Amino acid sequence: MFNQEDLQCRYYRHEFPEKDDIVAVRINKITDDSTEVSLLEYNDMDGLILSKFVHKNMRIKVRSILKVGDT
C-alpha cells in the first residue's frame, strides 16, 4: 500500500521558487504586517508575503478580497 510520502511530489526542479516566479498558494493567516501561505506546487512549503511589498492601496483590497483557506 502507498503511504503519504509516496504520494508527495514537486512540480519544479528547484527546491524553492525563484524571484518573480508566480506560484499557487493557499492562505493560512492574514495579519497587518504579512500573509502566511502554503506553496501548493512545492509540497505545501510555508511562505510569507510581507505587506511592505504590496502597494498601500492594494493592502485594503487584499484584506477585503482574500480569506483564510483561499487559493
Secondary structure, 3 states (H helix, E strand, C coil): CCCHHHHCCCCCCCCCCCCCCCCCEEEEEECCCEEEEEEHHHCCEEEEEEHHHCCHHHHHHHHHHCCCCCC
